[in-house]
């Protein structure tokens, strides 16, 4: 079984300029995901897909493969992550005769992962014979919608205590950290969450921060600097 890790990293970040190579916790943001992928017992190859020569150089310095520069048409604000994944898979098949059985997507904006999270997620994928897997964390917030005519998405007259919520009623939030797809179904469905048997891999709250803003950056950096979950 061949398992490929794809790490997508555009050069045109607007919220935080040069986000993917900006230093966080003493190394470029993208380096965290590269090193974690390389440490996996199941991942055979780690490929960064980027439209940036600068990101390419840094990714290679940390041990990733960057066999091509992604076309600019697939690195726009409107471009999907799936388009980058599919382009990567097509390139590797055409020019490297490489067709992995499973494709792992690691987004560099989620750099806090425990030492065994990637391997544990892949084990779940294989053991449960999943078509795809996504990482999640437990979600306890009480949600409302429609601020003009507010509607609660829980029974606010009988507000549940967190400790009383039954397992079947626990909600899970997609945290964007790890996705695993059966490659042939990913190509067919053109979606990272492909097939009918989708598994959930539960991660901790500290592993579930995604960097979209400077506030996120400060929180994540404090976790990484303190050793965070990654060292546990």
C-alpha positions as a Markdown table, in Angstrom:
| # | Residue | x | y | z |
|---|---|---|---|---|
| 1 | Unk | 0.0 | 0.0 | 0.0 |
| 2 | Unk | 1.4 | 3.3 | -1.1 |
| 3 | Unk | 0.5 | 6.4 | 0.9 |
| 4 | Unk | 1.2 | 9.9 | -0.3 |
| 5 | Unk | 1.0 | 13.1 | 1.9 |
| 6 | Unk | 0.1 | 16.2 | 0.0 |
| 7 | Unk | 0.8 | 19.6 | 1.6 |
| 8 | Unk | -0.8 | 22.5 | -0.3 |
| 9 | Unk | 0.8 | 26.0 | 0.2 |
| 10 | Unk | -0.1 | 29.0 | -1.9 |
| 11 | Unk | 2.2 | 31.9 | -2.0 |
| 12 | Unk | -0.6 | 34.5 | -2.2 |
| 13 | Unk | -1.8 | 34.6 | 1.4 |
| 14 | Unk | -3.7 | 37.9 | 2.1 |
| 15 | Unk | -4.7 | 37.7 | 5.7 |
| 16 | Unk | -1.2 | 37.0 | 6.9 |
| 17 | Unk | 1.4 | 37.8 | 4.1 |
| 18 | Unk | 3.7 | 34.9 | 3.4 |
| 19 | Unk | 1.9 | 32.9 | 6.0 |
| 20 | Unk | 3.2 | 29.5 | 4.9 |
| 21 | Unk | 6.9 | 30.4 | 5.4 |
| 22 | Unk | 6.5 | 32.9 | 8.2 |
| 23 | Unk | 8.4 | 31.8 | 11.3 |
| 24 | Unk | 6.3 | 30.3 | 14.1 |
| 25 | Unk | 7.7 | 28.5 | 17.0 |
| 26 | Unk | 11.2 | 28.9 | 15.5 |
| 27 | Unk | 10.6 | 27.5 | 12.1 |
| 28 | Unk | 8.5 | 28.2 | 8.9 |
| 29 | Unk | 4.8 | 27.4 | 9.4 |
| 30 | Unk | 4.9 | 24.8 | 6.6 |
| 31 | Unk | 7.9 | 23.0 | 8.2 |
| 32 | Unk | 5.7 | 21.7 | 11.0 |
| 33 | Unk | 3.5 | 19.7 | 8.7 |
| 34 | Unk | 6.4 | 18.5 | 6.6 |
| 35 | Unk | 8.3 | 17.2 | 9.6 |
| 36 | Unk | 5.2 | 15.5 | 11.0 |
| 37 | Unk | 4.5 | 13.8 | 7.7 |
| 38 | Unk | 8.1 | 12.6 | 7.3 |
| 39 | Unk | 7.9 | 11.1 | 10.8 |
| 40 | Unk | 4.9 | 9.0 | 9.9 |
| 41 | Unk | 5.4 | 5.2 | 9.7 |
| 42 | Unk | 2.8 | 4.9 | 6.9 |
| 43 | Unk | 3.5 | 7.9 | 4.6 |
| 44 | Unk | 5.8 | 6.9 | 1.7 |
| 45 | Unk | 6.2 | 10.3 | 0.1 |
| 46 | Unk | 5.7 | 13.9 | 1.2 |
| 47 | Unk | 4.9 | 16.3 | -1.7 |
| 48 | Unk | 4.3 | 20.1 | -1.4 |
| 49 | Unk | 2.3 | 21.6 | -4.1 |
| 50 | Unk | 2.9 | 25.4 | -4.4 |
| 51 | Unk | 3.0 | 28.2 | -6.9 |
| 52 | Unk | 5.9 | 29.9 | -5.1 |
| 53 | Unk | 9.6 | 29.3 | -5.8 |
| 54 | Unk | 10.4 | 30.6 | -2.3 |
| 55 | Unk | 8.0 | 28.1 | -0.6 |
| 56 | Unk | 9.5 | 25.4 | -2.9 |
| 57 | Unk | 13.0 | 26.1 | -1.7 |
| 58 | Unk | 12.1 | 26.1 | 2.0 |
| 59 | Unk | 9.9 | 23.0 | 1.6 |
| 60 | Unk | 12.8 | 21.1 | 0.0 |
| 61 | Unk | 15.2 | 22.3 | 2.8 |
| 62 | Unk | 12.9 | 20.6 | 5.3 |
| 63 | Unk | 12.8 | 17.3 | 3.4 |
| 64 | Unk | 9.7 | 17.5 | 1.2 |
| 65 | Unk | 9.5 | 16.8 | -2.5 |
| 66 | Unk | 8.5 | 19.7 | -4.7 |
| 67 | Unk | 8.6 | 18.1 | -8.2 |
| 68 | Unk | 6.7 | 20.9 | -9.9 |
| 69 | Unk | 5.5 | 24.4 | -9.5 |
| 70 | Unk | 1.7 | 24.5 | -9.4 |
| 71 | Unk | 0.1 | 26.5 | -12.3 |
| 72 | Unk | -1.0 | 30.0 | -11.2 |
| 73 | Unk | -4.5 | 29.1 | -12.4 |
| 74 | Unk | -4.8 | 26.6 | -9.6 |
| 75 | Unk | -3.5 | 29.0 | -6.9 |
| 76 | Unk | -6.1 | 31.7 | -7.0 |
| 77 | Unk | -8.3 | 32.8 | -4.1 |
| 78 | Unk | -11.1 | 30.9 | -5.7 |
| 79 | Unk | -9.1 | 27.7 | -6.4 |
| 80 | Unk | -10.1 | 24.7 | -4.4 |
| 81 | Unk | -7.8 | 22.5 | -2.4 |
| 82 | Unk | -9.1 | 19.5 | -4.4 |
| 83 | Unk | -8.0 | 21.1 | -7.7 |
| 84 | Unk | -4.4 | 21.3 | -6.3 |
| 85 | Unk | -4.6 | 17.7 | -5.0 |
| 86 | Unk | -5.9 | 16.3 | -8.3 |
| 87 | Unk | -3.3 | 18.2 | -10.3 |
| 88 | Unk | -0.6 | 16.8 | -8.0 |
| 89 | Unk | -1.9 | 13.2 | -8.5 |
| 90 | Unk | -2.2 | 13.6 | -12.2 |
| 91 | Unk | 1.4 | 15.0 | -12.5 |
| 92 | Unk | 2.9 | 12.2 | -10.4 |
| 93 | Unk | 1.0 | 9.6 | -12.5 |
| 94 | Unk | 2.1 | 11.1 | -15.8 |
| 95 | Unk | 5.6 | 12.1 | -15.1 |
| 96 | Unk | 6.6 | 9.7 | -12.2 |
| 97 | Unk | 4.5 | 6.7 | -12.9 |
| 98 | Unk | 3.3 | 6.9 | -9.3 |
| 99 | Unk | -0.2 | 6.1 | -8.2 |
| 100 | Unk | -0.7 | 6.0 | -4.4 |
| 101 | Unk | -3.4 | 3.9 | -2.9 |
| 102 | Unk | -4.2 | 6.5 | -0.2 |
| 103 | Unk | -3.8 | 10.3 | -0.2 |
| 104 | Unk | -3.3 | 12.2 | 3.0 |
| 105 | Unk | -4.0 | 15.9 | 2.9 |
| 106 | Unk | -2.2 | 18.0 | 5.6 |
| 107 | Unk | -3.0 | 21.7 | 5.7 |
| 108 | Unk | 0.0 | 23.7 | 6.9 |
| 109 | Unk | -2.4 | 26.1 | 8.7 |
| 110 | Unk | -3.1 | 23.4 | 11.2 |
| 111 | Unk | 0.5 | 22.8 | 12.5 |
| 112 | Unk | -0.4 | 21.4 | 16.0 |
| 113 | Unk | -0.6 | 17.6 | 15.8 |
| 114 | Unk | 0.3 | 15.1 | 18.4 |
| 115 | Unk | 3.2 | 12.8 | 17.8 |
| 116 | Unk | 1.1 | 9.9 | 16.6 |
| 117 | Unk | -2.0 | 11.7 | 15.2 |
| 118 | Unk | -1.2 | 11.2 | 11.5 |
| 119 | Unk | -0.4 | 7.5 | 12.0 |
| 120 | Unk | -3.4 | 6.9 | 14.2 |
| 121 | Unk | -5.7 | 8.5 | 11.6 |
| 122 | Unk | -4.2 | 6.3 | 8.9 |
| 123 | Unk | -4.6 | 3.2 | 11.1 |
| 124 | Unk | -8.3 | 4.1 | 11.6 |
| 125 | Unk | -8.6 | 4.5 | 7.8 |
| 126 | Unk | -7.1 | 1.0 | 7.1 |
| 127 | Unk | -8.7 | -0.8 | 10.0 |
| 128 | Unk | -12.2 | 0.4 | 9.3 |
| 129 | Unk | -11.8 | 0.1 | 5.6 |
| 130 | Unk | -12.8 | 3.7 | 5.2 |
| 131 | Unk | -13.2 | 5.4 | 1.8 |
| 132 | Unk | -12.1 | 8.7 | 3.5 |
| 133 | Unk | -11.3 | 10.1 | 6.9 |
| 134 | Unk | -11.4 | 13.6 | 8.4 |
| 135 | Unk | -10.1 | 14.8 | 11.7 |
| 136 | Unk | -12.5 | 16.4 | 14.1 |
| 137 | Unk | -12.8 | 17.7 | 17.6 |
| 138 | Unk | -15.7 | 17.7 | 20.1 |
| 139 | Unk | -17.9 | 20.8 | 19.8 |
| 140 | Unk | -19.8 | 22.0 | 22.8 |
| 141 | Unk | -21.0 | 25.5 | 21.8 |
| 142 | Unk | -24.6 | 26.4 | 21.8 |
| 143 | Unk | -25.5 | 27.7 | 18.4 |
| 144 | Unk | -28.1 | 30.2 | 17.1 |
| 145 | Unk | -29.0 | 31.3 | 13.6 |
| 146 | Unk | -30.8 | 34.1 | 11.9 |
| 147 | Unk | -30.0 | 37.3 | 13.9 |
| 148 | Unk | -33.2 | 39.0 | 12.7 |
| 149 | Unk | -35.5 | 36.2 | 13.8 |
| 150 | Unk | -33.3 | 34.2 | 16.2 |
| 151 | Unk | -33.6 | 30.4 | 16.3 |
| 152 | Unk | -31.7 | 28.3 | 18.8 |
| 153 | Unk | -30.2 | 25.0 | 17.6 |
| 154 | Unk | -30.6 | 23.5 | 21.0 |
| 155 | Unk | -33.3 | 23.4 | 23.7 |
| 156 | Unk | -32.4 | 26.6 | 25.6 |
| 157 | Unk | -35.2 | 26.1 | 28.1 |
| 158 | Unk | -33.5 | 22.9 | 29.2 |
| 159 | Unk | -29.9 | 23.9 | 28.7 |
| 160 | Unk | -27.8 | 20.7 | 29.0 |
| 161 | Unk | -24.7 | 20.6 | 31.2 |
| 162 | Unk | -21.6 | 19.5 | 29.3 |
| 163 | Unk | -21.1 | 16.5 | 31.5 |
| 164 | Unk | -24.6 | 15.3 | 30.9 |
| 165 | Unk | -24.5 | 15.2 | 27.1 |
| 166 | Unk | -24.7 | 11.6 | 25.9 |
| 167 | Unk | -22.2 | 10.3 | 23.4 |
| 168 | Unk | -24.9 | 10.0 | 20.7 |
| 169 | Unk | -25.6 | 13.7 | 21.1 |
| 170 | Unk | -22.0 | 15.0 | 21.0 |
| 171 | Unk | -21.3 | 17.2 | 18.0 |
| 172 | Unk | -18.0 | 17.2 | 16.2 |
| 173 | Unk | -16.3 | 20.0 | 14.3 |
| 174 | Unk | -14.2 | 19.5 | 11.3 |
| 175 | Unk | -10.8 | 20.9 | 12.3 |
| 176 | Unk | -9.0 | 20.9 | 8.9 |
| 177 | Unk | -5.9 | 19.1 | 10.1 |
| 178 | Unk | -5.9 | 15.7 | 8.5 |
| 179 | Unk | -7.8 | 14.2 | 5.6 |
| 180 | Unk | -7.3 | 10.8 | 4.1 |
| 181 | Unk | -8.8 | 9.7 | 0.8 |
| 182 | Unk | -8.8 | 6.5 | -1.2 |
| 183 | Unk | -7.1 | 7.9 | -4.2 |
| 184 | Unk | -9.2 | 6.3 | -6.9 |
| 185 | Unk | -12.4 | 7.6 | -5.2 |
| 186 | Unk | -10.8 | 11.0 | -4.7 |
| 187 | Unk | -10.2 | 11.2 | -8.5 |
| 188 | Unk | -13.8 | 10.0 | -9.2 |
| 189 | Unk | -15.6 | 12.2 | -6.8 |
| 190 | Unk | -13.2 | 15.1 | -7.0 |
| 191 | Unk | -13.7 | 15.6 | -3.3 |
| 192 | Unk | -11.4 | 14.8 | -0.3 |
| 193 | Unk | -14.4 | 13.3 | 1.5 |
| 194 | Unk | -15.1 | 10.6 | -1.0 |
| 195 | Unk | -17.1 | 7.4 | -1.0 |
| 196 | Unk | -19.8 | 6.3 | 1.4 |
| 197 | Unk | -17.8 | 5.0 | 4.4 |
| 198 | Unk | -16.4 | 8.2 | 6.0 |
| 199 | Unk | -14.5 | 7.9 | 9.3 |
| 200 | Unk | -14.0 | 10.5 | 12.0 |
| 201 | Unk | -10.6 | 10.8 | 13.7 |
| 202 | Unk | -10.9 | 12.6 | 17.0 |
| 203 | Unk | -8.3 | 15.2 | 17.9 |
| 204 | Unk | -7.8 | 17.3 | 21.0 |
| 205 | Unk | -8.9 | 21.0 | 21.2 |
| 206 | Unk | -5.3 | 22.2 | 21.3 |
| 207 | Unk | -4.7 | 20.3 | 18.0 |
| 208 | Unk | -7.7 | 21.9 | 16.4 |
| 209 | Unk | -6.7 | 25.5 | 15.9 |
| 210 | Unk | -6.5 | 26.7 | 12.3 |
| 211 | Unk | -4.6 | 29.8 | 11.4 |
| 212 | Unk | -6.7 | 32.3 | 9.6 |
| 213 | Unk | -6.0 | 35.5 | 11.5 |
| 214 | Unk | -3.3 | 37.0 | 13.7 |
| 215 | Unk | -5.2 | 36.0 | 16.8 |
| 216 | Unk | -5.1 | 32.4 | 15.6 |
| 217 | Unk | -1.4 | 32.8 | 15.0 |
| 218 | Unk | -0.7 | 34.0 | 18.5 |
| 219 | Unk | -2.7 | 31.2 | 20.1 |
| 220 | Unk | -1.1 | 28.5 | 17.9 |
| 221 | Unk | 2.4 | 29.9 | 18.5 |
| 222 | Unk | 1.9 | 29.8 | 22.2 |
| 223 | Unk | 0.9 | 26.1 | 22.0 |
| 224 | Unk | 3.9 | 25.3 | 19.8 |
| 225 | Unk | 6.4 | 27.2 | 21.9 |
| 226 | Unk | 5.2 | 25.5 | 25.1 |
| 227 | Unk | 5.6 | 22.1 | 23.6 |
| 228 | Unk | 1.9 | 21.8 | 22.9 |
| 229 | Unk | 0.3 | 18.5 | 22.1 |
| 230 | Unk | 2.9 | 17.7 | 19.5 |
| 231 | Unk | 5.4 | 16.7 | 22.1 |
| 232 | Unk | 3.0 | 14.4 | 24.1 |
